Amino acid sequence: MDLTGALFRDQFNGLKALSDTVPAGPPGENGTSVTGAVIDGTNTLNPGEPATAQTSFNGASVGCLFRIPRGPVAPARTARPVR
């Protein structure tokens, strides 16, 4: 799996280019401004379970809850003598 910075940069640039093509809608009513963001938590899931992200808004700040699966267990290695 290619997880290089170039791959992610290309994906983000593609999303930016796509979002630039969406026309702006009419102005809406003034609403509540976001004053901050809080990480509500990060939970570890079992390997193979899908990662999730959940957001909430309490009228002032955005909360984020992440659920991320553990990676697979690495195979056991035999100890080598220290030289």
N, C-alpha and C positions, 0 to 999 in steps of 0.2 A: 504494500500500500504506500503510495507516494504522499507523505505528509510534510512537504517542504513549504517554506515560506512563499516560494514562487507560485505554488498551486493555490494557496489561500489568497494571495494577492490577486491572482487572475480571477478567482471566483468573486471576490469582493468588488473588483473593478467591473466585472460583468453585471453584478447586481446593481451597482451604481449607475451604469449606463442604461440598464433597463428601467430603473426608477426615474431617470431623467426624462424618459419618454412618456411618463404618465402626466396628463394635463392637470393643472391645478383646478380645483373646484371653486365654487363661490365661497366668499368669506363666511365663516360661521359665527355663532354667538361667542362672546368672551366666556371662557371657562376657568376652571381652577388650574393654577400653575403647579407644576411639579417642583417641589423644593428640595428633593433629595431621592436617593436610592439606597435600599438596604438589602443585604443578603440575608434572607430569613433562615437559610440553612442549606447544607449540602449533605445528601444522604447517599450511601453506597448501596448499590443493587448487586444482585448475583450476576456472574458472567452470563452473557447472552441476553439479558433483559434489556429492553430499549432505554436509552437515556431520555430524560424528560426535563423540561424547564417550565416552571409555573410562575406567573406574575400576579400581583395583587396591587390595588391602589386604595389607600385609606383617605383620600381627599387631599393629601399633601405629598406623600412620598410613595414611590414604587417599591414593592417588595419582590424579591426573586427567590425561588426555591429550586434547587438543582438536584436531580437524582441521576447519578452516574454509575454505570456498572464497573465492577472490578475486572481487571484483565484476567486471562487464564493463568492458572498456576504454572510456574516455570518448572521444567524438569529438574530433578535432583542432580546435583553435581558432586563429584567426588573431590575430597579435599586434596590439594597438592602441597607438598612440603615447601616451606619457605626457604628461599635460597639466600 
